[in-house]
Amino acid sequence: MKKFLSMIITLCLLLPLCGCKGGCYESGGEGLDIVTTVFPAFDFAREIAGDKARVCLLVPPGSESHSFEPTAQDILRIQNCDLLICNGGESEVWLEDMLEGMETEIPRLVMLDCVQALEEEVKAGMQVAGQEHDHDHEGHDHEEAEYDEHVWTSPRNAALICQALGETLCAIDPANSDFYAGRTESYCQQLLALDAGFRALAERSGHPTMIFADRFPARYFVEEYGLDYYAAFPGCAEEAEPSARTVAFLIDKVRQEQVPAVFYIEFSNQKMADVICEDTGCQKLLFHCCHNVTRQQLDEGISYLGLMEQNLNTLREALG
Ligand SMILES: [Zn+2]
């Protein structure tokens, strides 16, 4: 595998450099070359680096980040970047394998390492595909506990990540350190204002239970605000058909907890939410996990802050 990768890398280096941008979605800046794997990393990099960097989002918008396979151009792009911002964890094993095959060390920031990581949790009523794991990768040992990767769903974590990112940028581009420090500070203030909004709402509404008729990549969010939750599938389990038992369990919970709404996440087919709403009379609401966005949303200037503010409004409406 390693040999194969280094062969690809060598082949890449022989390719003409022009037009070798791969499928990257790029921000408009110039200067540092920053490669990111998932949307939150891309957005944070844009916010902190401003026009001093060209930021590329490696996983194409709208596609499944857990089954991503890099192209030869992507590998070259990483090889030559000034900074790689990745998520870390089980679904980026492809990246670890690739980096191991590279001769030079790529400067990188791992989002999972910037925060207090939480282990994946299988909660009562959750339907787990196969036996125990949702992020499945052949040939990798699954003995150890896995960390939940969706760290950015807590705005407080987002601020920690951006703080680390700001420091990293100051270190690799000291000439612009005042610029990065200023942007880090003002962006983190916005993140912490958002955090305060969620915290106040959670307190005011008595720390209610959130019921996800869907997958559940929002563990860091609910932990942050002391909310209980139920969900059909853990983390970013591959989309599976819910069993009758799973649906019945969630319907019971909706009645028991007397929640006014069930949540679904972006890119969901919403079928399970519809069934539960029909049976219980509650409403369905979209909770943005900000994992991934569409090309159109990117073109329209979507941001992590914008999506999380929508979440805050949705929750205000649902919980008061
Ligand atoms: Zn995921």
Boltz pocket constraint, residues with backbone or C-beta under 6 A from the ligand:
constraints:
  - pocket:
      binder: B
      contacts: [[A, 66], [A, 149], [A, 150], [A, 217], [A, 235], [A, 236], [A, 291]]
      max_distance: 6.0
